[in-house]
């Protein structure tokens, strides 16, 4: 195991953005498979290309508690074809850290 951070299995919605061809802004969504303080893995129907810089936003909510927003700029490390589901893929992101803030301000 070469990972420097502990990964936690966590399936939550994620929204992500990147700059596409000709400078167009691309927005997509997906669900995390796992997450750590320096990376995450996402399942989506629209995956960014490898080595792309991506802005991710994850809203964590729990009944009767405050919501939190995890946000960060990360790089796509690898993209995998989701052969089990037509039109799906998965990708790994890595970055320095995800920042945590109150989601009520979103």
N, C-alpha and C positions, 0 to 999 in steps of 0.2 A: 504494500500500500504506500503510494507516494504522496498522498494528499497531506497537506499541512494543516487543514482545518476539518473539524468534524462535520459531516453532512447529516442532516435530519430529513427523514421522509416526511414531506409536507405537500399536500395537494391543495393549492389555493390559486384563485384566478390571478393572472398577471397580464399587464398591458405593456407593450414595448414598442419603441420607435427607432427608426434608423433612416439614413439618407440613401435613397435608391439611385437608379440610373438617372443621369442628367440632373442630379441634385434634388429630385423629388423626395418629399417626406413620406415615409411609409409608417402606418400604424397597424398593429396586429395585436391579437390577444391569444392567450393560451392558458395552460394550467401547469404549475410547477410539479415536478416529480420529487425533487429533493432540493435542499437549500443549505448553505453554510454562510458564514460571515463574508466569504470572499468569492462565492460562486453559486450557481444554481443550474438546474436542468429543466428545460421547458418542453412540453408537448404542445404543438400548434398545427394549424392547417397552412400557415404561411411562415416559413422560416427564413431568416436573413442569411446571406452567404457567409462562409467562414471568414474570419479575420475582420468582420464588420464591427464597428463600434455601435453599441445599442444602449439606449436609455430604458431602464426598466422601472416599473412602478407596481408594487404589490400592496394591496390594502388588506390588512389583517383585521378581521372582526370576530367578535365573540359576543353572544347574547349577554346583556346586562353589564358589559364592560366597555371601556373606551376603545375606539378603533385606532390602529396605528398604520402608518405608511412607511414602507421600505422603498427606498429609491436609490438608484445608482447608475453610473455609466460603466458598462462592461464590454468585453470583447468576446465575440463568438469564437470558441475554441474548436468546435467540431459540429457538424450537422449530420444527422442520421435519418435515413429514409424509414418511415413508419410502415413497413410492409404489412403489419397486422391490420392496419386501417387504411383504406383508400383515401388519398388526399391528406394524409397526416405525416408529420415529421417531428423530430426532436432535435434540440440543440443544447450544447453546454456553453455557459457563459462564465467568464472569470473576470475579476476586477479587484481593486484594492479593498473597498468595503462598501456595504450598503448602509446608507444613513437612515435613521429611525426618527420619525416625527409624528405628531398628532394628525390623524387623517381628517379630523373635523375641519382643518384649514384647506382641504383639497377641494 
